[in-house]
């Protein structure tokens, strides 16, 4: 099975037990992958795949490194 890495940034790490990286199967969209590992897609503001911004509908490829950055609250 082809694999990719998900690297949540900041508070998103809490959704994967505080880990800095989790291995996932390639072939699903970023949105499907986030849902599968327990990160709510609506709280992710930015998706970087191999340091290039992508949509949540991007299909994860073998070897990709997907960085997820949360919506930053403020006020």
PQR file with spaces between the fields and no chain letter, atoms N, CA, C, O and H, PARSE charges and radii, in Angstrom:
ATOM       1  N    UNK     1       0.851   -1.195    0.000 -0.4000 1.5000
ATOM       2  CA   UNK     1       0.000    0.000    0.000 -0.0000 2.0000
ATOM       3  C    UNK     1       0.887    1.246    0.000  0.5500 1.7000
ATOM       4  O    UNK     1       1.872    1.326    0.733 -0.5500 1.4000
ATOM       5  N    UNK     2       0.525    2.187   -0.815 -0.4000 1.5000
ATOM       6  CA   UNK     2       1.293    3.432   -0.900 -0.0000 2.0000
ATOM       7  C    UNK     2       0.972    4.294    0.321  0.5500 1.7000
ATOM       8  O    UNK     2      -0.166    4.328    0.789 -0.5500 1.4000
ATOM       9  H    UNK     2      -0.275    2.123   -1.411  0.4000 1.0000
ATOM      10  N    UNK     3       1.984    4.985    0.825 -0.4000 1.5000
ATOM      11  CA   UNK     3       1.842    5.746    2.064 -0.0000 2.0000
ATOM      12  C    UNK     3       2.201    7.211    1.880  0.5500 1.7000
ATOM      13  O    UNK     3       2.977    7.580    0.998 -0.5500 1.4000
ATOM      14  H    UNK     3       2.908    4.957    0.444  0.4000 1.0000
ATOM      15  N    UNK     4       1.612    8.037    2.741 -0.4000 1.5000
ATOM      16  CA   UNK     4       1.933    9.455    2.809 -0.0000 2.0000
ATOM      17  C    UNK     4       1.993    9.827    4.295  0.5500 1.7000
ATOM      18  O    UNK     4       1.607    9.036    5.156 -0.5500 1.4000
ATOM      19  H    UNK     4       0.982    7.737    3.457  0.4000 1.0000
ATOM      20  N    UNK     5       2.477   11.026    4.581 -0.4000 1.5000
ATOM      21  CA   UNK     5       2.582   11.497    5.963 -0.0000 2.0000
ATOM      22  C    UNK     5       1.696   12.711    6.166  0.5500 1.7000
ATOM      23  O    UNK     5       1.656   13.612    5.328 -0.5500 1.4000
ATOM      24  H    UNK     5       2.791   11.668    3.882  0.4000 1.0000
ATOM      25  N    UNK     6       0.989   12.727    7.284 -0.4000 1.5000
ATOM      26  CA   UNK     6       0.195   13.894    7.680 -0.0000 2.0000
ATOM      27  C    UNK     6       0.917   14.529    8.855  0.5500 1.7000
ATOM      28  O    UNK     6       1.233   13.858    9.838 -0.5500 1.4000
ATOM      29  H    UNK     6       1.022   11.995    7.964  0.4000 1.0000
ATOM      30  N    UNK     7       1.179   15.840    8.749 -0.4000 1.5000
ATOM      31  CA   UNK     7       1.847   16.584    9.829 -0.0000 2.0000
ATOM      32  C    UNK     7       0.956   17.731   10.278  0.5500 1.7000
ATOM      33  O    UNK     7       1.005   18.817    9.700 -0.5500 1.4000
ATOM      34  H    UNK     7       0.922   16.385    7.951  0.4000 1.0000
ATOM      35  N    UNK     8       0.147   17.502   11.297 -0.4000 1.5000
ATOM      36  CA   UNK     8      -0.674   18.598   11.823 -0.0000 2.0000
ATOM      37  C    UNK     8       0.198   19.583   12.604  0.5500 1.7000
ATOM      38  O    UNK     8       1.141   19.184   13.288 -0.5500 1.4000
ATOM      39  H    UNK     8       0.107   16.620   11.766  0.4000 1.0000
ATOM      40  N    UNK     9      -0.123   20.858   12.494 -0.4000 1.5000
ATOM      41  CA   UNK     9       0.643   21.911   13.160 -0.0000 2.0000
ATOM      42  C    UNK     9      -0.150   22.437   14.354  0.5500 1.7000
ATOM      43  O    UNK     9      -1.371   22.575   14.285 -0.5500 1.4000
ATOM      44  H    UNK     9      -0.889   21.182   11.938  0.4000 1.0000
ATOM      45  N    UNK    10       0.547   22.724   15.439 -0.4000 1.5000
ATOM      46  CA   UNK    10      -0.057   23.354   16.609 -0.0000 2.0000
ATOM      47  C    UNK    10      -1.136   22.520   17.269  0.5500 1.7000
ATOM      48  O    UNK    10      -0.933   21.339   17.551 -0.5500 1.4000
ATOM      49  H    UNK    10       1.539   22.612   15.495  0.4000 1.0000
ATOM      50  N    UNK    11      -2.290   23.136   17.516 -0.4000 1.5000
ATOM      51  CA   UNK    11      -3.367   22.483   18.268 -0.0000 2.0000
ATOM      52  C    UNK    11      -3.929   21.258   17.556  0.5500 1.7000
ATOM      53  O    UNK    11      -4.559   20.413   18.192 -0.5500 1.4000
ATOM      54  H    UNK    11      -2.455   24.095   17.287  0.4000 1.0000
ATOM      55  N    UNK    12      -3.714   21.148   16.249 -0.4000 1.5000
ATOM      56  CA   UNK    12      -4.230   19.988   15.517 -0.0000 2.0000
ATOM      57  C    UNK    12      -3.579   18.690   15.967  0.5500 1.7000
ATOM      58  O    UNK    12      -4.154   17.616   15.790 -0.5500 1.4000
ATOM      59  H    UNK    12      -3.203   21.834   15.732  0.4000 1.0000
ATOM      60  N    UNK    13      -2.384   18.777   16.548 -0.4000 1.5000
ATOM      61  CA   UNK    13      -1.701   17.566   17.025 -0.0000 2.0000
ATOM      62  C    UNK    13      -2.531   16.840   18.075  0.5500 1.7000
ATOM      63  O    UNK    13      -2.434   15.620   18.208 -0.5500 1.4000
ATOM      64  H    UNK    13      -1.917   19.650   16.692  0.4000 1.0000
ATOM      65  N    UNK    14      -3.352   17.585   18.824 -0.4000 1.5000
ATOM      66  CA   UNK    14      -4.151   16.957   19.886 -0.0000 2.0000
ATOM      67  C    UNK    14      -5.140   15.929   19.322  0.5500 1.7000
ATOM      68  O    UNK    14      -5.558   15.016   20.033 -0.5500 1.4000
ATOM      69  H    UNK    14      -3.432   18.575   18.716  0.4000 1.0000
ATOM      70  N    UNK    15      -5.508   16.078   18.058 -0.4000 1.5000
ATOM      71  CA   UNK    15      -6.453   15.143   17.438 -0.0000 2.0000
ATOM      72  C    UNK    15      -5.803   13.811   17.104  0.5500 1.7000
ATOM      73  O    UNK    15      -6.506   12.823   16.887 -0.5500 1.4000
ATOM      74  H    UNK    15      -5.168   16.820   17.481  0.4000 1.0000
ATOM      75  N    UNK    16      -4.481   13.761   17.056 -0.4000 1.5000
ATOM      76  CA   UNK    16      -3.784   12.497   16.772 -0.0000 2.0000
ATOM      77  C    UNK    16      -2.887   12.112   17.943  0.5500 1.7000
ATOM      78  O    UNK    16      -1.808   11.548   17.761 -0.5500 1.4000
ATOM      79  H    UNK    16      -3.910   14.563   17.232  0.4000 1.0000
ATOM      80  N    UNK    17      -3.354   12.427   19.143 -0.4000 1.5000
ATOM      81  CA   UNK    17      -2.648   12.006   20.348 -0.0000 2.0000
ATOM      82  C    UNK    17      -1.345   12.730   20.608  0.5500 1.7000
ATOM      83  O    UNK    17      -0.457   12.198   21.274 -0.5500 1.4000
ATOM      84  H    UNK    17      -4.231   12.885   19.291  0.4000 1.0000
ATOM      85  N    UNK    18      -1.223   13.953   20.084 -0.4000 1.5000
ATOM      86  CA   UNK    18      -0.030   14.749   20.330 -0.0000 2.0000
ATOM      87  C    UNK    18       1.149   14.397   19.436  0.5500 1.7000
ATOM      88  O    UNK    18       2.234   14.955   19.599 -0.5500 1.4000
ATOM      89  H    UNK    18      -1.944   14.386   19.543  0.4000 1.0000
ATOM      90  N    UNK    19       0.954   13.486   18.501 -0.4000 1.5000
ATOM      91  CA   UNK    19       2.036   13.106   17.593 -0.0000 2.0000
ATOM      92  C    UNK    19       2.333   14.243   16.611  0.5500 1.7000
ATOM      93  O    UNK    19       1.469   15.073   16.324 -0.5500 1.4000
ATOM      94  H    UNK    19       0.073   13.032   18.369  0.4000 1.0000
ATOM      95  N    UNK    20       3.565   14.266   16.104 -0.4000 1.5000
ATOM      96  CA   UNK    20       3.925   15.288   15.128 -0.0000 2.0000
ATOM      97  C    UNK    20       3.657   14.826   13.702  0.5500 1.7000
ATOM      98  O    UNK    20       3.593   15.638   12.778 -0.5500 1.4000
ATOM      99  H    UNK    20       4.266   13.592   16.337  0.4000 1.0000
ATOM     100  N    UNK    21       3.498   13.494   13.526 -0.4000 1.5000
ATOM     101  CA   UNK    21       3.292   12.959   12.186 -0.0000 2.0000
ATOM     102  C    UNK    21       2.558   11.636   12.280  0.5500 1.7000
ATOM     103  O    UNK    21       2.763   10.864   13.217 -0.5500 1.4000
ATOM     104  H    UNK    21       3.550   12.835   14.277  0.4000 1.0000
ATOM     105  N    UNK    22       1.698   11.380   11.299 -0.4000 1.5000
ATOM     106  CA   UNK    22       1.014   10.087   11.233 -0.0000 2.0000
ATOM     107  C    UNK    22       1.059    9.596    9.788  0.5500 1.7000
ATOM     108  O    UNK    22       0.849   10.370    8.855 -0.5500 1.4000
ATOM     109  H    UNK    22       1.532   12.007   10.538  0.4000 1.0000
ATOM     110  N    UNK    23       1.332    8.311    9.613 -0.4000 1.5000
ATOM     111  CA   UNK    23       1.360    7.720    8.271 -0.0000 2.0000
ATOM     112  C    UNK    23      -0.056    7.330    7.866  0.5500 1.7000
ATOM     113  O    UNK    23      -0.810    6.781    8.670 -0.5500 1.4000
ATOM     114  H    UNK    23       1.503    7.682   10.372  0.4000 1.0000
ATOM     115  N    UNK    24      -0.410    7.613    6.630 -0.4000 1.5000
ATOM     116  CA   UNK    24      -1.743    7.300    6.107 -0.0000 2.0000
ATOM     117  C    UNK    24      -1.605    6.652    4.734  0.5500 1.7000
ATOM     118  O    UNK    24      -0.557    6.740    4.093 -0.5500 1.4000
ATOM     119  H    UNK    24       0.203    8.059    5.977  0.4000 1.0000
ATOM     120  N    UNK    25      -2.670    6.006    4.300 -0.4000 1.5000
ATOM     121  CA   UNK    25      -2.681    5.433    2.955 -0.0000 2.0000
ATOM     122  C    UNK    25      -2.890    6.536    1.928  0.5500 1.7000
ATOM     123  O    UNK    25      -3.698    7.442    2.132 -0.5500 1.4000
ATOM     124  H    UNK    25      -3.521    5.935    4.821  0.4000 1.0000
ATOM     125  N    UNK    26      -2.164    6.454    0.833 -0.4000 1.5000
ATOM     126  CA   UNK    26      -2.362    7.380   -0.281 -0.0000 2.0000
ATOM     127  C    UNK    26      -3.620    6.973   -1.045  0.5500 1.7000
ATOM     128  O    UNK    26      -4.139    5.872   -0.860 -0.5500 1.4000
ATOM     129  H    UNK    26      -1.507    5.718    0.667  0.4000 1.0000
ATOM     130  N    UNK    27      -4.105    7.866   -1.902 -0.4000 1.5000
ATOM     131  CA   UNK    27      -5.225    7.539   -2.771 -0.0000 2.0000
ATOM     132  C    UNK    27      -6.556    8.143   -2.368  0.5500 1.7000
ATOM     133  O    UNK    27      -7.532    8.045   -3.112 -0.5500 1.4000
ATOM     134  H    UNK    27      -3.684    8.761   -2.052  0.4000 1.0000
ATOM     135  N    UNK    28      -6.609    8.769   -1.197 -0.4000 1.5000
ATOM     136  CA   UNK    28      -7.824    9.475   -0.776 -0.0000 2.0000
ATOM     137  C    UNK    28      -7.565   10.972   -0.811  0.5500 1.7000
ATOM     138  O    UNK    28      -6.416   11.411   -0.854 -0.5500 1.4000
ATOM     139  H    UNK    28      -5.816    8.849   -0.593  0.4000 1.0000
ATOM     140  N    UNK    29      -8.640   11.754   -0.794 -0.4000 1.5000
ATOM     141  CA   UNK    29      -8.457   13.201   -0.751 -0.0000 2.0000
ATOM     142  C    UNK    29      -7.957   13.598    0.642  0.5500 1.7000
ATOM     143  O    UNK    29      -8.065   12.836    1.604 -0.5500 1.4000
ATOM     144  H    UNK    29      -9.574   11.397   -0.760  0.4000 1.0000
ATOM     145  N    UNK    30      -7.412   14.806    0.716 -0.4000 1.5000
ATOM     146  CA   UNK    30      -6.976   15.330    2.014 -0.0000 2.0000
ATOM     147  C    UNK    30      -8.162   15.349    2.977  0.5500 1.7000
ATOM     148  O    UNK    30      -8.022   14.976    4.142 -0.5500 1.4000
ATOM     149  H    UNK    30      -7.325   15.424   -0.065  0.4000 1.0000
ATOM     150  N    UNK    31      -9.328   15.781    2.494 -0.4000 1.5000
ATOM     151  CA   UNK    31     -10.538   15.845    3.340 -0.0000 2.0000
ATOM     152  C    UNK    31     -10.897   14.453    3.881  0.5500 1.7000
ATOM     153  O    UNK    31     -11.162   14.310    5.075 -0.5500 1.4000
ATOM     154  H    UNK    31      -9.441   16.083    1.547  0.4000 1.0000
ATOM     155  N    UNK    32     -10.909   13.441    3.030 -0.4000 1.5000
ATOM     156  CA   UNK    32     -11.224   12.071    3.465 -0.0000 2.0000
ATOM     157  C    UNK    32     -10.193   11.564    4.468  0.5500 1.7000
ATOM     158  O    UNK    32     -10.533   10.895    5.444 -0.5500 1.4000
ATOM     159  H    UNK    32     -10.695   13.557    2.061  0.4000 1.0000
ATOM     160  N    UNK    33      -8.937   11.890    4.215 -0.4000 1.5000
ATOM     161  CA   UNK    33      -7.858   11.456    5.101 -0.0000 2.0000
ATOM     162  C    UNK    33      -7.981   12.107    6.467  0.5500 1.7000
ATOM     163  O    UNK    33      -7.811   11.441    7.489 -0.5500 1.4000
ATOM     164  H    UNK    33      -8.660   12.433    3.422  0.4000 1.0000
ATOM     165  N    UNK    34      -8.276   13.409    6.498 -0.4000 1.5000
ATOM     166  CA   UNK    34      -8.451   14.103    7.780 -0.0000 2.0000
ATOM     167  C    UNK    34      -9.574   13.468    8.576  0.5500 1.7000
ATOM     168  O    UNK    34      -9.434   13.223    9.774 -0.5500 1.4000
ATOM     169  H    UNK    34      -8.414   13.949    5.668  0.4000 1.0000
ATOM     170  N    UNK    35     -10.694   13.200    7.909 -0.4000 1.5000
ATOM     171  CA   UNK    35     -11.839   12.586    8.573 -0.0000 2.0000
ATOM     172  C    UNK    35     -11.462   11.213    9.129  0.5500 1.7000
ATOM     173  O    UNK    35     -11.850   10.864   10.244 -0.5500 1.4000
ATOM     174  H    UNK    35     -10.809   13.399    6.935  0.4000 1.0000
ATOM     175  N    UNK    36     -10.708   10.440    8.354 -0.4000 1.5000
ATOM     176  CA   UNK    36     -10.320    9.086    8.760 -0.0000 2.0000
ATOM     177  C    UNK    36      -9.443    9.078   10.007  0.5500 1.7000
ATOM     178  O    UNK    36      -9.526    8.154   10.817 -0.5500 1.4000
ATOM     179  H    UNK    36     -10.393   10.724    7.449  0.4000 1.0000
ATOM     180  N    UNK    37      -8.597   10.108   10.170 -0.4000 1.5000
ATOM     181  CA   UNK    37      -7.706   10.133   11.345 -0.0000 2.0000
ATOM     182  C    UNK    37      -8.268   10.984   12.484  0.5500 1.7000
ATOM     183  O    UNK    37      -7.626   11.126   13.525 -0.5500 1.4000
ATOM     184  H    UNK    37      -8.530   10.858    9.513  0.4000 1.0000
ATOM     185  N    UNK    38      -9.464   11.551   12.295 -0.4000 1.5000
ATOM     186  CA   UNK    38     -10.136   12.244   13.392 -0.0000 2.0000
ATOM     187  C    UNK    38      -9.926   13.735   13.472  0.5500 1.7000
ATOM     188  O    UNK    38     -10.229   14.341   14.500 -0.5500 1.4000
ATOM     189  H    UNK    38      -9.986   11.435   11.450  0.4000 1.0000
ATOM     190  N    UNK    39      -9.415   14.351   12.415 -0.4000 1.5000
ATOM     191  CA   UNK    39      -9.256   15.813   12.398 -0.0000 2.0000
ATOM     192  C    UNK    39     -10.426   16.406   11.614  0.5500 1.7000
ATOM     193  O    UNK    39     -10.581   16.109   10.430 -0.5500 1.4000
ATOM     194  H    UNK    39      -9.169   13.860   11.580  0.4000 1.0000
ATOM     195  N    UNK    40     -11.261   17.247   12.259 -0.4000 1.5000
ATOM     196  CA   UNK    40     -12.391   17.853   11.542 -0.0000 2.0000
ATOM     197  C    UNK    40     -11.905   18.774   10.419  0.5500 1.7000
ATOM     198  O    UNK    40     -11.208   19.750   10.695 -0.5500 1.4000
ATOM     199  H    UNK    40     -11.135   17.488   13.221  0.4000 1.0000
ATOM     200  N    UNK    41     -12.255   18.490    9.164 -0.4000 1.5000
ATOM     201  CA   UNK    41     -11.758   19.298    8.041 -0.0000 2.0000
ATOM     202  C    UNK    41     -12.093   20.785    8.154  0.5500 1.7000
ATOM     203  O    UNK    41     -11.338   21.624    7.663 -0.5500 1.4000
ATOM     204  H    UNK    41     -12.821   17.697    8.939  0.4000 1.0000
ATOM     205  N    UNK    42     -13.213   21.121    8.791 -0.4000 1.5000
ATOM     206  CA   UNK    42     -13.636   22.528    8.848 -0.0000 2.0000
ATOM     207  C    UNK    42     -12.731   23.389    9.731  0.5500 1.7000
ATOM     208  O    UNK    42     -12.770   24.616    9.634 -0.5500 1.4000
ATOM     209  H    UNK    42     -13.826   20.439    9.190  0.4000 1.0000
ATOM     210  N    UNK    43     -11.915   22.769   10.592 -0.4000 1.5000
ATOM     211  CA   UNK    43     -11.015   23.580   11.427 -0.0000 2.0000
ATOM     212  C    UNK    43      -9.640   23.758   10.797  0.5500 1.7000
ATOM     213  O    UNK    43      -8.779   24.432   11.363 -0.5500 1.4000
ATOM     214  H    UNK    43     -11.883   21.773   10.671  0.4000 1.0000
ATOM     215  N    UNK    44      -9.427   23.156    9.627 -0.4000 1.5000
ATOM     216  CA   UNK    44      -8.152   23.286    8.935 -0.0000 2.0000
ATOM     217  C    UNK    44      -8.247   24.415    7.913  0.5500 1.7000
ATOM     218  O    UNK    44      -9.073   24.379    7.001 -0.5500 1.4000
ATOM     219  H    UNK    44     -10.126   22.608    9.167  0.4000 1.0000
ATOM     220  N    UNK    45      -7.381   25.424    8.086 -0.4000 1.5000
ATOM     221  CA   UNK    45      -7.426   26.599    7.220 -0.0000 2.0000
ATOM     222  C    UNK    45      -6.527   26.450    6.008  0.5500 1.7000
ATOM     223  O    UNK    45      -6.817   27.001    4.947 -0.5500 1.4000
ATOM     224  H    UNK    45      -6.710   25.453    8.827  0.4000 1.0000
ATOM     225  N    UNK    46      -5.428   25.703    6.159 -0.4000 1.5000
ATOM     226  CA   UNK    46      -4.426   25.645    5.106 -0.0000 2.0000
ATOM     227  C    UNK    46      -3.876   24.230    4.988  0.5500 1.7000
ATOM     228  O    UNK    46      -3.540   23.589    5.984 -0.5500 1.4000
ATOM     229  H    UNK    46      -5.192   25.255    7.021  0.4000 1.0000
ATOM     230  N    UNK    47      -3.792   23.759    3.745 -0.4000 1.5000
ATOM     231  CA   UNK    47      -3.216   22.453    3.445 -0.0000 2.0000
ATOM     232  C    UNK    47      -1.986   22.682    2.571  0.5500 1.7000
ATOM     233  O    UNK    47      -2.078   23.285    1.501 -0.5500 1.4000
ATOM     234  H    UNK    47      -4.065   24.280    2.936  0.4000 1.0000
ATOM     235  N    UNK    48      -0.836   22.196    3.033 -0.4000 1.5000
ATOM     236  CA   UNK    48       0.393   22.276    2.245 -0.0000 2.0000
ATOM     237  C    UNK    48       0.833   20.849    1.930  0.5500 1.7000
ATOM     238  O    UNK    48       1.029   20.039    2.836 -0.5500 1.4000
ATOM     239  H    UNK    48      -0.761   21.706    3.902  0.4000 1.0000
ATOM     240  N    UNK    49       0.987   20.547    0.650 -0.4000 1.5000
ATOM     241  CA   UNK    49       1.467   19.237    0.227 -0.0000 2.0000
ATOM     242  C    UNK    49       2.853   19.443   -0.365  0.5500 1.7000
ATOM     243  O    UNK    49       3.011   20.110   -1.388 -0.5500 1.4000
ATOM     244  H    UNK    49       0.827   21.205   -0.087  0.4000 1.0000
ATOM     245  N    UNK    50       3.859   18.861    0.292 -0.4000 1.5000
ATOM     246  CA   UNK    50       5.249   19.059   -0.125 -0.0000 2.0000
ATOM     247  C    UNK    50       5.569   20.550   -0.236  0.5500 1.7000
ATOM     248  O    UNK    50       6.243   20.990   -1.167 -0.5500 1.4000
ATOM     249  H    UNK    50       3.731   18.319    1.123  0.4000 1.0000
ATOM     250  N    UNK    51       5.064   21.320    0.745 -0.4000 1.5000
ATOM     251  CA   UNK    51       5.283   22.768    0.882 -0.0000 2.0000
ATOM     252  C    UNK    51       4.550   23.616   -0.174  0.5500 1.7000
ATOM     253  O    UNK    51       4.833   24.806   -0.313 -0.5500 1.4000
ATOM     254  H    UNK    51       4.517   20.962    1.501  0.4000 1.0000
ATOM     255  N    UNK    52       3.611   23.009   -0.917 -0.4000 1.5000
ATOM     256  CA   UNK    52       2.818   23.745   -1.909 -0.0000 2.0000
ATOM     257  C    UNK    52       1.357   23.722   -1.462  0.5500 1.7000
ATOM     258  O    UNK    52       0.824   22.664   -1.125 -0.5500 1.4000
ATOM     259  H    UNK    52       3.381   22.042   -0.804  0.4000 1.0000
ATOM     260  N    UNK    53       0.709   24.892   -1.460 -0.4000 1.5000
ATOM     261  CA   UNK    53      -0.682   24.958   -1.029 -0.0000 2.0000
ATOM     262  C    UNK    53      -1.579   24.154   -1.973  0.5500 1.7000
ATOM     263  O    UNK    53      -1.464   24.249   -3.195 -0.5500 1.4000
ATOM     264  H    UNK    53       1.142   25.751   -1.733  0.4000 1.0000
ATOM     265  N    UNK    54      -2.479   23.357   -1.375 -0.4000 1.5000
ATOM     266  CA   UNK    54      -3.419   22.543   -2.146 -0.0000 2.0000
ATOM     267  C    UNK    54      -4.800   22.649   -1.520  0.5500 1.7000
ATOM     268  O    UNK    54      -4.949   23.050   -0.366 -0.5500 1.4000
ATOM     269  H    UNK    54      -2.572   23.280   -0.382  0.4000 1.0000
ATOM     270  N    UNK    55      -5.808   22.281   -2.305 -0.4000 1.5000
ATOM     271  CA   UNK    55      -7.185   22.221   -1.803 -0.0000 2.0000
ATOM     272  C    UNK    55      -7.386   20.935   -1.001  0.5500 1.7000
ATOM     273  O    UNK    55      -6.611   19.987   -1.125 -0.5500 1.4000
ATOM     274  H    UNK    55      -5.687   21.955   -3.243  0.4000 1.0000
ATOM     275  N    UNK    56      -8.435   20.915   -0.181 -0.4000 1.5000
ATOM     276  CA   UNK    56      -8.743   19.710    0.592 -0.0000 2.0000
ATOM     277  C    UNK    56      -9.213   18.570   -0.314  0.5500 1.7000
ATOM     278  O    UNK    56      -9.292   17.423    0.128 -0.5500 1.4000
ATOM     279  H    UNK    56      -9.065   21.685   -0.081  0.4000 1.0000
ATOM     280  N    UNK    57      -9.522   18.873   -1.567 -0.4000 1.5000
ATOM     281  CA   UNK    57      -9.928   17.842   -2.524 -0.0000 2.0000
ATOM     282  C    UNK    57      -8.734   17.217   -3.246  0.5500 1.7000
ATOM     283  O    UNK    57      -8.913   16.331   -4.082 -0.5500 1.4000
ATOM     284  H    UNK    57      -9.458   19.805   -1.926  0.4000 1.0000
ATOM     285  N    UNK    58      -7.527   17.665   -2.933 -0.4000 1.5000
ATOM     286  CA   UNK    58      -6.312   17.088   -3.514 -0.0000 2.0000
ATOM     287  C    UNK    58      -6.223   15.612   -3.125  0.5500 1.7000
ATOM     288  O    UNK    58      -6.432   15.259   -1.964 -0.5500 1.4000
ATOM     289  H    UNK    58      -7.381   18.384   -2.254  0.4000 1.0000
ATOM     290  N    UNK    59      -5.915   14.755   -4.093 -0.4000 1.5000
ATOM     291  CA   UNK    59      -5.758   13.325   -3.815 -0.0000 2.0000
ATOM     292  C    UNK    59      -4.312   13.062   -3.386  0.5500 1.7000
ATOM     293  O    UNK    59      -3.368   13.335   -4.127 -0.5500 1.4000
ATOM     294  H    UNK    59      -5.746   15.042   -5.036  0.4000 1.0000
ATOM     295  N    UNK    60      -4.168   12.533   -2.186 -0.4000 1.5000
ATOM     296  CA   UNK    60      -2.858   12.285   -1.593 -0.0000 2.0000
ATOM     297  C    UNK    60      -2.136   11.190   -2.383  0.5500 1.7000
ATOM     298  O    UNK    60      -2.693   10.126   -2.652 -0.5500 1.4000
ATOM     299  H    UNK    60      -4.935   12.312   -1.584  0.4000 1.0000
ATOM     300  N    UNK    61      -0.883   11.481   -2.746 -0.4000 1.5000
ATOM     301  CA   UNK    61      -0.063   10.564   -3.541 -0.0000 2.0000
ATOM     302  C    UNK    61       0.999    9.888   -2.662  0.5500 1.7000
ATOM     303  O    UNK    61       1.314   10.373   -1.575 -0.5500 1.4000
ATOM     304  H    UNK    61      -0.431   12.345   -2.527  0.4000 1.0000
ATOM     305  N    UNK    62       1.534    8.792   -3.132 -0.4000 1.5000
ATOM     306  CA   UNK    62       2.586    8.067   -2.426 -0.0000 2.0000
ATOM     307  C    UNK    62       3.769    8.995   -2.154  0.5500 1.7000
ATOM     308  O    UNK    62       4.282    9.644   -3.066 -0.5500 1.4000
ATOM     309  H    UNK    62       1.278    8.398   -4.015  0.4000 1.0000
ATOM     310  N    UNK    63       4.194    9.053   -0.900 -0.4000 1.5000
ATOM     311  CA   UNK    63       5.352    9.854   -0.540 -0.0000 2.0000
ATOM     312  C    UNK    63       5.061   11.299   -0.196  0.5500 1.7000
ATOM     313  O    UNK    63       5.961   12.019    0.236 -0.5500 1.4000
ATOM     314  H    UNK    63       3.777    8.526   -0.159  0.4000 1.0000
ATOM     315  N    UNK    64       3.822   11.744   -0.375 -0.4000 1.5000
ATOM     316  CA   UNK    64       3.476   13.128   -0.047 -0.0000 2.0000
ATOM     317  C    UNK    64       3.658   13.398    1.444  0.5500 1.7000
ATOM     318  O    UNK    64       3.456   12.518    2.280 -0.5500 1.4000
ATOM     319  H    UNK    64       3.091   11.159   -0.726  0.4000 1.0000
ATOM     320  N    UNK    65       4.044   14.630    1.756 -0.4000 1.5000
ATOM     321  CA   UNK    65       4.040   15.120    3.130 -0.0000 2.0000
ATOM     322  C    UNK    65       2.994   16.225    3.175  0.5500 1.7000
ATOM     323  O    UNK    65       3.144   17.266    2.536 -0.5500 1.4000
ATOM     324  H    UNK    65       4.209   15.345    1.076  0.4000 1.0000
ATOM     325  N    UNK    66       1.931   15.984    3.939 -0.4000 1.5000
ATOM     326  CA   UNK    66       0.790   16.895    4.004 -0.0000 2.0000
ATOM     327  C    UNK    66       0.818   17.609    5.342  0.5500 1.7000
ATOM     328  O    UNK    66       0.675   16.985    6.393 -0.5500 1.4000
ATOM     329  H    UNK    66       1.809   15.138    4.458  0.4000 1.0000
ATOM     330  N    UNK    67       1.002   18.923    5.298 -0.4000 1.5000
ATOM     331  CA   UNK    67       1.015   19.736    6.516 -0.0000 2.0000
ATOM     332  C    UNK    67      -0.348   20.404    6.650  0.5500 1.7000
ATOM     333  O    UNK    67      -0.844   21.014    5.702 -0.5500 1.4000
ATOM     334  H    UNK    67       1.118   19.430    4.444  0.4000 1.0000
ATOM     335  N    UNK    68      -0.949   20.287    7.826 -0.4000 1.5000
ATOM     336  CA   UNK    68      -2.265   20.873    8.091 -0.0000 2.0000
ATOM     337  C    UNK    68      -2.127   21.986    9.116  0.5500 1.7000
ATOM     338  O    UNK    68      -1.546   21.798   10.185 -0.5500 1.4000
ATOM     339  H    UNK    68      -0.546   19.792    8.596  0.4000 1.0000
ATOM     340  N    UNK    69      -2.669   23.145    8.773 -0.4000 1.5000
ATOM     341  CA   UNK    69      -2.584   24.309    9.657 -0.0000 2.0000
ATOM     342  C    UNK    69      -4.003   24.741   10.020  0.5500 1.7000
ATOM     343  O    UNK    69      -4.853   24.926    9.149 -0.5500 1.4000
ATOM     344  H    UNK    69      -3.141   23.298    7.905  0.4000 1.0000
ATOM     345  N    UNK    70      -4.238   24.896   11.312 -0.4000 1.5000
ATOM     346  CA   UNK    70      -5.571   25.189   11.829 -0.0000 2.0000
ATOM     347  C    UNK    70      -5.998   26.631   11.594  0.5500 1.7000
ATOM     348  O    UNK    70      -5.174   27.525   11.403 -0.5500 1.4000
ATOM     349  H    UNK    70      -3.547   24.746   12.019  0.4000 1.0000
ATOM     350  N    UNK    71      -7.301   26.826   11.614 -0.4000 1.5000
ATOM     351  CA   UNK    71      -7.868   28.159   11.648 -0.0000 2.0000
ATOM     352  C    UNK    71      -7.368   28.807   12.944  0.5500 1.7000
ATOM     353  O    UNK    71      -7.430   28.198   14.013 -0.5500 1.4000
ATOM     354  H    UNK    71      -7.970   26.099   11.769  0.4000 1.0000
ATOM     355  N    UNK    72      -6.876   30.035   12.842 -0.4000 1.5000
ATOM     356  CA   UNK    72      -6.378   30.721   14.030 -0.0000 2.0000
ATOM     357  C    UNK    72      -7.485   31.595   14.580  0.5500 1.7000
ATOM     358  O    UNK    72      -7.960   32.507   13.904 -0.5500 1.4000
ATOM     359  H    UNK    72      -6.826   30.530   11.975  0.4000 1.0000
ATOM     360  N    UNK    73      -7.893   31.319   15.801 -0.4000 1.5000
ATOM     361  CA   UNK    73      -8.936   32.109   16.439 -0.0000 2.0000
ATOM     362  C    UNK    73      -8.361   33.412   16.963  0.5500 1.7000
ATOM     363  O    UNK    73      -7.168   33.506   17.252 -0.5500 1.4000
ATOM     364  H    UNK    73      -7.507   30.578   16.350  0.4000 1.0000
ATOM     365  N    UNK    74      -9.197   34.391   17.080 -0.4000 1.5000
ATOM     366  CA   UNK    74      -8.727   35.666   17.606 -0.0000 2.0000
ATOM     367  C    UNK    74      -9.907   36.576   17.879  0.5500 1.7000
ATOM     368  O    UNK    74     -11.064   36.174   17.752 -0.5500 1.4000
ATOM     369  H    UNK    74     -10.166   34.315   16.845  0.4000 1.0000
ATOM     370  N    UNK    75      -9.609   37.765   18.242 -0.4000 1.5000
ATOM     371  CA   UNK    75     -10.715   38.664   18.484 -0.0000 2.0000
ATOM     372  C    UNK    75     -10.299   39.631   19.447  0.5500 1.7000
ATOM     373  O    UNK    75     -11.078   40.510   19.816 -0.5500 1.4000
ATOM     374  H    UNK    75      -8.669   38.091   18.345  0.4000 1.0000
